[in-house]
Amino acid sequence: MDKTTGQSVRLLASMLAMAVAGCGAVDSRQASPASPAPDRTRLEAVERGRVFVTTACSGCHAIGREDASPLAAAPPLRDIAARRDPESLADGFAEGLVTSHPDMPDYVFRAGEIDDLMAWLETLGQDRPPPR
């Protein structure tokens, strides 16, 4: 191998080594740009849950930490959430709300609604107020 070819081979090998080393410099723990941040996704679910309970439940049930239910016979959602563990509550929502109470409509939840509702209900037990 002549001197020029040897230098070219070494230069090419050096460039290849730097390229491969550069590939290893990526932190695999970083989320890809297309993946939403978990906190943002959770906040979005909480907000959708808040909108849902405001629209579907607040006419009868208290939906905050301290408010009274507009319908005295309707327990505050915070009390319902406190009495049942989250898994059984989510299972109950998945089975659909069917009650003998004449003012309570039967309701069948979609999976996304249950996830959003559970995310929002979790905020009732936290120290900060539910997001608005």
Buried (B, 14 or more C-beta within 10 A) or exposed (E): EEEEEEEEEEEEEEEEEEEEEEEEEEEEEEEEEEEEEEEEEBEBBBBBBBEBBEEBBBEBBBBBEEEEBEBEEBBBBBEBBEEBEEEEBBEBBEEEEEEEEEEBEEEEBEEEBBBBBBBBBBBBEEEEEBEE
